[in-house]
Amino acid sequence: MINIAELQSLKFPEIRQTYTARDTILYALGVGLGHNPTDREMLSFVYERYLRALPTMAVVLAHPGPWMRDLAAGIDYSNVVHGEQSVEIHQMVQAAATVVGKMRVVDVIDKGKGRAALVVAEREIWDEATGDQIATINQTYFCRGAGGFGGLPGKGSRPHVLPIREPDIVVELPTRPESALIYRLSGDHNALHVDPDVAINAGFASPIYHGLGTFGVVGHALLKGVCNYDPRQLVSMSARFSAPVYPGELIRTEIWCDTSTVTFRVLALPRAAVVLNGLAHLRFP
């Protein structure tokens, strides 16, 4: 049973990380950039000559790692999946830098006996050299079957309602069969994404793509579809996960534009499975 007091009293140490152009390129390759190596826009995220960082790379920076795995708080780490993710960009993510991150648990929600518990964590990242805050990141961990521990039910976040019209823009981007093998090199080494036996024991047909990998692919779709590949235009992005993506599937991002607010729905093809939906805010030059 979840020990809510243990979770709420956690003190995370500051995480200092120095990353280089190689890390930035590896992240971009892991979320599918470079699948067309002659596309000059994509090339600028995977080629050190004029390298830019994807805004969504902030989600992998200065992360404390699988902190729930060895935590004495009654959480079965094998039953933890990604529920929701958001990132707010305060300063453009640099192609190479030293950053400092600090995380805290901001909420623990009890969905009831036999249902899930939600653990919401917030992480802030700063540039060590300038002291500028780069990003604020919120992540909701969906702990399957962990509800009923006596916590507050909470309201949680509400999914953004899709407009009642056809999408304004549709972007389709491929994932490669080896996508998860590349993405895991950005820091998430969960065996669920690489080991067939682990994936089958967890109820999946085969290893699944990382949720944050899908998040990055969708960030790429937004840059391509509505930002003219200018990373300065993506201010924030939030998403709720609803189904896994299998490496090799085509990811279709349907986009609705309302001035600086963008709504999106994402499907994995050819299954036509809705894998996430969410909201982004843009800044126009």
N, C-alpha and C positions, 0 to 999 in steps of 0.2 A: 504494500500500500504506500502511496506517495506520502512523504514527509514534507508537508508544505512549509513548516518552519525552517527546515534545512535548506529548501530552495530559496526562500525569501531572505535568508541571512547569508547567502553565498557572497564571498568577497573575491572577485576575479582580479588577478594581478594584471598590470598593464603589459600588453604585448608589443614588443618593438620588432619591426620587420624591415629589413632592407631588401628591396627587390630591384631587379635589373631589367634591361631591355629583353633579355632572354625570357624572363618570367612573363612579361607583358605579351610577348609573341606566343608563348606556350598557352597562355590563357585564351588568346584570340583563336588559335588553332583548335583548342578544345571545344569552343562553341561554334566552330564551323567556318570562321573567316579563312579565306584563301582557297575555298573549294574551286573558285575560278581564279587561277594564279595570274591571269592577264587583266583582271579587273583592277584598275588603278586605285579605286576607292578602297576596296578591301585590302589591297596590297599595303596601303599606308598603316594598317594595323598589325601587319606581320613582317614588315621589312624595316630594318633598323636605320636605313638611309633617311627616312622621314617619318619615324615611328610616332603613332598616337595611341593612347590607351582607350579601350572601350570604357564607357562610364560604369557599366555593370561589373567591371573588375573590382570595384570597391568591395563587393560582397565577400571576396576571398582574402582581403588584406587584413593583417593583424588579428586573425581569428584564433581563439583559444583552442581550437581542435575539438575532438569528440568528448567534450567535458561531461556529458551525461553518462558516458559508458562506465566509469568507475565511481560514480557518485553514490554516496550512501543516502539516497533519498527515495528509495523504493521504485525506481523507474527501470523497466525492462527495456534496455537499449535496443534489443532486436525488434521491438514493437513500436519504435519511434520512427515516424515519417514526417516529411516536410509538409506543413499545412499552409502557411502564408509567408510571403517575403516582401519587404519593401526596402527601397534605398532612396534617400534624398541627397542629391549632390550639391554641396556648398561651394566647393572649389573644383576645378577641372582636375581629374585624376592624371597624374604625370606618368610618363613612360618609364621612369626610374626615380626612386626616392627612398627615403627612410621614413616610415610612418609609425605612429603609436596608436594602439587601440585599447579601449576599456569597455568591458561589457557588464551588464547587470540584468537580473531577472526583474521584469516590471509587472508581471501578472501571472497567476496560476488559476486556471478556470476548471471547475469541476462540472462535466456534462452529465453526471449521474452514473449510478451503478450499472456496470455492463457496457458503459459507453466510454468515450475518450476523456482524457484530461489534456488541456492545452497549456503549454508553458511558453510565455512570451518573453523574449530577451531583446534588449536594445544594446547596440554597440556604436560607439562614436570613434571616429578616426581622425587623427591630426597629422599634419606634416611636421616632422620633428625640426626641420631647419627653419621654417617660417612661423610655426605655431598656429597656422591657419587650420581651421576645421575643414576636412575634406568631405566627409559624409556622415550621415546618421542612418543606421541600418537596423531594421526590426525584423525578427524572425519568429514565427510561431511553430513550435514543435507539437505535432499531433501524436499523443501517446495512446496508442490503441488499447482499449480495455482497462485503462488505469483510472477511470472515473469512479465516483462513489467513496472518496476519501474524506468527505466532510467539508470540502472547500466551497467557496461561493460559486454560484453558477456563472456569473459574469454575463456580459452581453456579447463580447467578442465584436469583431468588425463585420459589417454587412457588405456583401458583394455589390459592386457597382452594377446598376441595371443597364442592360444593353439597349441602345436606341432601337426603336421599332422602324427600321428601314434597312435596306441592303447596305453592307459596309462600303465606305468611301474608297478604301484602298485594301488590296489583298496582296500579301507578300508570302511567297513560298520559298523556303530554304531547306536544303537537304541536311541530314545528319549522316555521318559516315558510320559504317559498322564498328569501327574502332574508336568512335567518339568518346565513350566513357573511359577507355584506356588512356586517352590523351588528357581528358579533363581532370582525371584523378591526380595528375601530376601537379595540379594547382593547389593541392592540399587535402582533398577529401578522399581518403583511402578506404572508405567503407567497402568491405568485400561484396556487398550486395550488387555493386556495379561492375564486378569483374569475375566473380567466382560463380559458375553455373549451379553448383551444389547449394551454396548459400542462398541464391536467388530462388531456387525451387523450394527449399525449405521455408522460405518466407512467403510462398504462395504465388510466385511469378513464374512465367514460362521460361525465362532466361534473364541474365543480368539486365538491369534497367539503367537508363541514362540518369545522371544526377539531376535532381530538381533544379539546382542552381545552374546546371548546364543548359537546361531548357530556358530558364530565366534569361541567360545570356544570349541564346539564339533569338529570343523575342526582342531583347534589347537591340540586337543587330537589325531585326526586321523593322523596328521603329526608326532606327537611324536611317535605314535605306528608304523606308516608305514616306516618312514625314519630316526628316531632319536633314535631308541632302548630305548625309554622312558627316554632319558637323556635330561632334560630341558635346559641344558647348550648349546645344539646344535642348538636350534631355536633362530636365531639372529633377524629376522624380519618377519613380515607377513602382507600382505595387501589384501583387498578383496573389491569387488563391489557387492552389494546386488541387486538381480533382482526379487525375489519372496519370499513370506513368507513361513515359516515352521509351520506346525500345530503340537502341542505336541502329541507324540505317533508315529510320522512318523519315518521311517528308513532313516538315512542320509548316502548317498553313496559319498565318496570322491575319485575322480579319480586323480591320481598323476603322473606327468611326471618329471623325475629327469634328470637334466643336471649339473653334478658336484655339486656345492654348491647352485645352483639355482633350485627351485622346483616350477612348475606350477600346479595349481589344479582347478578342476571343481567339483561342489557339487550339487547333486540332492536329492530331497525329494521323497522317494518311499512309496507307489507304484505309485504315480502320475507321476513320471519321470520328475518332474518340476526342471529346473535348478534354484537354489536359490542363488548361488553366485559363483564367480570365482576369482582367484587371484594368488598371487605370494609370495613365501617365500624364505628366504636365510638362509643357514645353516652354522654352524661352526663345523668342525670335530675335534675330540680330537687327 
